[in-house]
């Protein structure tokens, strides 16, 4: 018996943790970027898969639709984005790449970058090491998973330790599938696990994933709560 890996160009889709930007603690992009810095992918990948899992850098990775990390927008894409430039997050036009860790459990460079971003966003550690904002509120949130998502739970456990290192109080809760569906349909979560497939023929479902309207429509798949006129315009253009 011979095992073969047959190459293809189907989009990878994406799986991972999603932040609910309807929650106050995740509304500042610098906080979200800090959370990405604290997710030590290289260590998680080495620990759980021996380094075998590729890092997905785009919802359309492995296809001609994929974003190339760190590459500025050019041509028609730049023309589409330019009218919204003032409201776009850093890296949207100039190019964005996910941070790389040093591969150790401590990931000290990533921790330093995360703390700097959190401080810019108004979150600083007190004498007890706990992260608080100017109002004295503790940075705390819940990671919600479905019972049986064992691999995601293992990843969350590693992530929680990294969050604890900068003073963030994150806790893991496991629900049955009915409870999870009810909570996600109502956007009643801080962070959870998302699995999203994509195809080479994206259609009107993209509105349900990304649109401003979907962000306030319970039961939609815009779990992250993104509300960007630029994204709406991109989807409009894609479907015309």
Secondary structure, 3 states (H helix, E strand, C coil): CCCCCCCCCCCCCEEEEEECCCCHHHCCHHHHHHHHHHCCHHHHHHHHHCCCCCCCCCCCCCCCCCCCCCCCCCHHHHHHHHCCHHHCCCCCCCCCCCCCCCCCCCCHHHHHHHHHHHHHCCCEECCCCCEECCCCCECEEEEEEECCCHHHHHHHHHHHHHHHHCCCEEEEEEECHHHHHHHHHCCCCCEEEEEECCCCCCCCHHHHHHCHHHHCCCCCCCCCCCCCHHHHHHHHHHCC
